[in-house]
Amino acid sequence: MNKQNRAIISSAIALLSLGLAYFPLPGVNQTIVVVSGSELEEPLAKIEPLFEAQNPNIDVQIKIQGSQDLVNNYIDDKNDFTPTVLIPASGEIIAELKQRWQGQNQTSPFSKPPQPIAKTFLVGIAWPERGKVLFSQGNFDWERLELAMEAGNWDKIGGPSQWGSFDFMMTDPNRSNSGQLTLSLWAASKDNNLSNPKIASLFKTVKSGVYQPPRSTDILLQEFIARGPNDADVATVYESIALYRWQQASVNQGKPYQIYYLDPTVETIATAAIVQRNVSKPEAKAGSKFVNFLREKEQQEIFIQYGFRPIQENIDLKSVYNSPWNQNIPGAALNPSVTIKPAPKEQEISEIQKLWQRN
């Protein structure tokens, strides 16, 4: 074989290899890794086999991390796997990831524009008898919550002494979106200026009263239910998991917790982004197919069953089979009369985290 023929064959092999990388043969499996916040863990576990049944050549692997951990681990390349799709709790966290990535790489981290998947609110929850004492007017009240944390014991805020210490729960704002939203709304109830000394004092009070805040919201709620009254009194969580796990509270504690809608509150929209680093075109295409599947009506109804609100406005929440809005959950509202604030931007989140670390 002469040199010219060898060169032609070598070129053909290279072109074939390149073609297989970007245009795989029919029947060749693709594996995609979807990294999600914990609030989506259970609905994604139900949706994954449905997708794989319709797409037998695509294997979906779900990884769960706190939303802030998700961003940090991706930016710092700390995962022991290669993510294909990232779905943190909110679009603002996706925007933060993009800004941080572009600050280091001058390119977009995503192969396609991020897509909204499902919506929810930040809400408060309390065991009924605790809520009646703390929120005697029937509405969630940040000032009353701060007073309770400063007092430290129920008998100092009108509760019986046998209730013992007052215990509030929230997630770690360095690792979780709901913890960041909690501090953002709480601070705004006092002053929109985070440099106000009152805010630093508030954060100090909260941090001293919150013991080892969990890294994710679903972990927090499961701990809240397991600990029950006297060890966990009030918490801030997403409406979605509050609605989904209320029956678990009834079984474990013999009663459900009460849901309180914050006013104002923040609507958080779980948003999916297909990333580019070390992701081939076929993998990105498979990831895009999965994201589109999540946005279809049938899967949106699954999210509703888990307490999320759909991104499609034409779906009646009460018409969905096993909808939590048909289960008479204490405090649950189909259309709560609350003001929706925009989620905090990266600069505010960064300042909140700095204040939290200092106190």
Secondary structure, DSSP 4 states (H G I P E B T S, - for coil): --HHHHHHHHHHHHHHHHHHHHSPPTT--EEEEEEE-GGGHHHHHHHHHHHHHH-TTEEEEEEE--HHHHHHHHHTT--SS--SEEE-S-HHHHHHHHHHHHHHHSS-SBSS--EEEEEEEEEEEE-HHHHHHHTTTSS--HHHHHHHHHH-BGGGTTS-GGG-B--EE---TTT-HHHHHHHHHHHHTT-S-TTSHHHHHHHHHHHHHS-S--SSHHHHHHHHHHH-TTT--EEEEEHHHHHHTHHHHHHHHSSPPEEEE-SSEEEEEEEEEEB-TT--HHHHHHHHHHHHHHTSHHHHHHHHHTTPEESSTT--GGGSTT-GGGS--TT--SS---PEEPPPPHHHHHHHHHHHHH-
